[in-house]
């Protein structure tokens, strides 16, 4: 049974001139499946990811997440986004003056869950901290971390609320080769360990190859890559 579906998604911009960025896109994601979306810059990969995650509304079509239907007239509510979807962006988007553990716990705080040291959220955050290998920096402010370390924290934060699906937008796009490999492995390993679905937008073929399926977005159309 499909876990997430995009049905005839279109995105049209009318200013300064009419531009059809996404044209009748269909996509099906099953539970525990990982999908990579590739394509040249400007083809609309990030826009598609934002629509799938409810950060942007489509012009036409709908997104079906389990039994919930979302379209231009019925966007995803904030509480649904926060509890069902985890986001990893190209820039880590950490709060620089917060500590590592505080950044990881942010989604739980937004969801108004308990985050004290005996809470389940805090225990989950500690487990994630161990997985990303930054236990020794639990109380370090994010501003002193390297780029690779910040992105590792961003991945842990995405998993904090135990979402069903992870959406990642160029998660290693700002990193060097060595740190990119680490982030690729960490992301895929966490998805498998916690039985999540994943949609990742990437230019990196090595990351794409780690996924179950690879799609290409070109001229507004999404097509699956066959070997």
C-alpha positions as CSV (number, residue, x, y, z in Angstrom):
1,X,0.0,0.0,0.0
2,X,1.4,3.4,-0.9
3,X,2.7,5.5,2.0
4,X,2.9,8.8,0.2
5,X,1.5,9.8,-3.2
6,X,1.7,12.8,-5.4
7,X,-1.1,12.9,-7.9
8,X,-0.9,15.2,-10.9
9,X,1.2,17.8,-9.1
10,X,1.8,21.1,-11.0
11,X,3.4,24.3,-9.9
12,X,3.0,27.4,-12.1
13,X,4.5,30.8,-11.5
14,X,2.8,33.8,-13.2
15,X,5.3,36.6,-12.5
16,X,7.2,38.1,-14.1
17,X,6.1,35.7,-16.9
18,X,4.2,32.4,-16.8
19,X,6.4,29.5,-16.0
20,X,5.3,25.9,-15.5
21,X,8.0,24.5,-13.2
22,X,6.3,21.2,-12.4
23,X,3.9,19.6,-14.8
24,X,1.4,16.8,-13.8
25,X,3.9,14.9,-11.6
26,X,3.0,11.6,-10.1
27,X,5.1,9.8,-7.5
28,X,4.4,6.9,-5.1
29,X,6.5,6.2,-2.0
30,X,6.1,3.0,0.0
31,X,6.8,2.5,3.7
32,X,10.6,2.1,4.4
33,X,11.4,3.0,0.8
34,X,14.2,5.5,-0.1
35,X,13.9,7.6,-3.3
36,X,16.4,10.0,-4.8
37,X,15.4,12.8,-7.1
38,X,18.1,14.2,-9.4
39,X,18.2,16.9,-12.0
40,X,19.9,20.1,-13.1
41,X,19.7,23.3,-11.0
42,X,16.6,25.2,-11.6
43,X,14.4,22.2,-12.6
44,X,12.3,22.5,-9.5
45,X,13.6,19.7,-7.3
46,X,13.5,21.7,-4.1
47,X,10.0,23.1,-5.0
48,X,8.8,19.5,-5.4
49,X,10.2,18.5,-2.1
50,X,8.6,21.5,-0.4
51,X,5.2,20.6,-1.9
52,X,5.6,17.0,-0.8
53,X,6.5,18.2,2.7
54,X,3.7,20.8,2.9
55,X,6.1,23.8,3.0
56,X,4.6,25.0,-0.3
57,X,1.2,24.6,-2.0
58,X,0.8,23.1,-5.5
59,X,-1.0,25.0,-8.2
60,X,-2.9,21.8,-9.1
61,X,-2.9,18.2,-7.9
62,X,-2.7,16.7,-4.5
63,X,-0.4,15.0,-2.0
64,X,-1.8,12.0,-0.1
65,X,0.0,11.0,3.0
66,X,-1.5,7.8,4.4
67,X,-5.2,8.8,4.6
68,X,-4.7,12.6,4.5
69,X,-5.3,14.6,1.3
70,X,-3.6,18.0,0.8
71,X,-3.9,20.4,-2.1
72,X,-3.9,24.1,-2.9
73,X,-7.1,24.6,-0.9
74,X,-6.2,22.3,2.0
75,X,-2.5,22.6,2.9
76,X,-0.9,20.5,5.6
77,X,-1.4,21.9,9.1
78,X,1.7,22.8,11.1
79,X,1.2,20.2,13.8
80,X,0.9,17.5,11.2
81,X,4.1,18.6,9.5
82,X,6.1,18.7,12.8
83,X,5.0,15.2,13.9
84,X,5.0,13.3,10.6
85,X,7.8,14.7,8.6
86,X,11.5,15.3,9.3
87,X,13.5,17.8,7.2
88,X,17.2,18.0,6.4
89,X,18.2,21.0,4.4
90,X,21.4,21.8,2.5
91,X,22.3,24.4,5.2
92,X,22.0,22.8,8.6
93,X,19.8,25.7,9.9
94,X,20.8,25.2,13.5
95,X,20.4,27.8,16.1
96,X,24.0,28.9,16.6
97,X,23.7,29.9,20.3
98,X,21.8,26.8,21.3
99,X,23.7,23.7,22.4
100,X,23.8,20.5,20.3
101,X,21.3,18.7,22.5
102,X,19.0,21.8,22.5
103,X,19.0,21.9,18.7
104,X,18.2,18.2,18.5
105,X,15.3,18.6,20.9
106,X,13.7,21.6,19.1
107,X,11.1,19.6,17.2
108,X,10.0,17.9,20.5
109,X,9.7,21.4,22.1
110,X,7.7,22.7,19.2
111,X,5.4,19.7,19.6
112,X,5.1,20.6,23.3
113,X,6.6,17.4,24.5
114,X,8.5,17.0,27.7
115,X,12.2,17.5,27.1
116,X,13.7,17.2,30.6
117,X,16.5,14.8,31.2
118,X,14.2,11.9,32.3
119,X,11.8,12.4,29.4
120,X,11.4,10.0,26.5
121,X,12.3,12.8,24.1
122,X,15.6,13.4,25.9
123,X,16.4,9.7,25.9
124,X,15.7,9.6,22.1
125,X,17.9,12.6,21.6
126,X,20.8,10.9,23.5
127,X,20.4,7.8,21.3
128,X,20.6,10.0,18.2
129,X,23.6,11.9,19.6
130,X,25.3,8.5,20.0
131,X,24.5,7.5,16.4
132,X,26.0,10.7,15.0
133,X,29.1,10.4,17.2
134,X,28.9,13.7,18.9
135,X,28.3,12.6,22.5
136,X,31.3,14.6,23.7
137,X,29.7,17.8,22.3
138,X,26.3,17.5,23.9
139,X,26.6,20.9,25.6
140,X,28.7,22.6,22.9
141,X,27.0,25.6,21.2
142,X,26.3,24.9,17.5
143,X,28.4,27.9,16.4
144,X,31.7,26.1,17.3
145,X,30.9,23.0,15.2
146,X,32.4,22.3,11.8
147,X,30.1,22.1,8.8
148,X,30.1,18.4,8.8
149,X,29.2,18.2,12.5
150,X,26.4,20.7,12.1
151,X,24.9,18.6,9.3
152,X,25.1,15.5,11.6
153,X,23.2,17.4,14.2
154,X,20.6,18.4,11.6
155,X,20.1,14.8,10.7
156,X,19.6,13.9,14.4
157,X,17.1,16.7,14.8
158,X,15.1,15.5,11.8
159,X,14.6,12.1,13.5
160,X,13.8,13.6,17.0
161,X,10.0,13.4,16.8
162,X,10.1,9.9,15.3
163,X,8.5,11.1,12.0
164,X,7.3,8.6,9.4
165,X,9.2,10.2,6.5
166,X,12.4,12.1,6.0
167,X,12.8,14.8,3.3
168,X,16.3,15.8,2.6
169,X,17.4,18.6,0.2
170,X,21.0,18.3,-0.9
171,X,22.1,17.2,2.6
172,X,25.8,17.1,1.6
173,X,25.7,19.9,-0.9
174,X,27.9,22.3,1.2
175,X,30.4,19.6,2.4
176,X,33.7,18.3,1.1
177,X,34.1,14.8,-0.3
178,X,35.0,13.1,3.0
179,X,32.2,14.7,5.0
180,X,29.8,14.0,2.2
181,X,30.4,10.3,2.4
182,X,29.9,10.4,6.2
183,X,26.6,12.2,5.8
184,X,25.4,9.8,3.1
185,X,26.1,6.8,5.3
186,X,24.6,8.4,8.4
187,X,21.4,9.4,6.7
188,X,20.8,6.0,5.0
189,X,21.8,4.1,8.1
190,X,19.4,6.1,10.3
191,X,16.5,5.7,7.8
192,X,17.1,1.9,7.8
193,X,17.6,1.7,11.6
194,X,14.4,3.5,12.4
195,X,12.3,2.1,9.5
196,X,11.6,5.4,7.8
197,X,10.8,6.4,4.2
198,X,13.2,8.9,2.6
199,X,13.0,11.3,-0.3
200,X,16.3,13.0,-1.0
201,X,17.0,15.7,-3.6
202,X,20.7,15.5,-4.7
203,X,23.2,16.1,-7.4
204,X,25.4,13.4,-6.0
205,X,25.1,10.1,-7.9
206,X,26.8,8.2,-5.1
207,X,24.1,9.2,-2.6
208,X,21.4,8.5,-5.2
209,X,22.8,5.0,-5.7
210,X,22.2,4.2,-2.0
211,X,18.5,4.7,-2.5
212,X,16.0,2.1,-3.7
213,X,14.9,4.2,-6.7
214,X,16.3,7.1,-8.6
215,X,14.1,9.7,-10.4
216,X,15.1,12.5,-12.8
217,X,13.3,15.8,-12.9
218,X,13.6,17.6,-16.2
219,X,11.4,20.2,-18.0
220,X,8.7,19.8,-15.4
221,X,8.4,16.0,-15.7
222,X,9.6,13.3,-13.3
223,X,10.8,10.0,-14.8
224,X,12.3,6.9,-13.1
225,X,15.9,6.0,-13.9
226,X,16.2,2.5,-15.2
227,X,19.5,0.5,-15.2
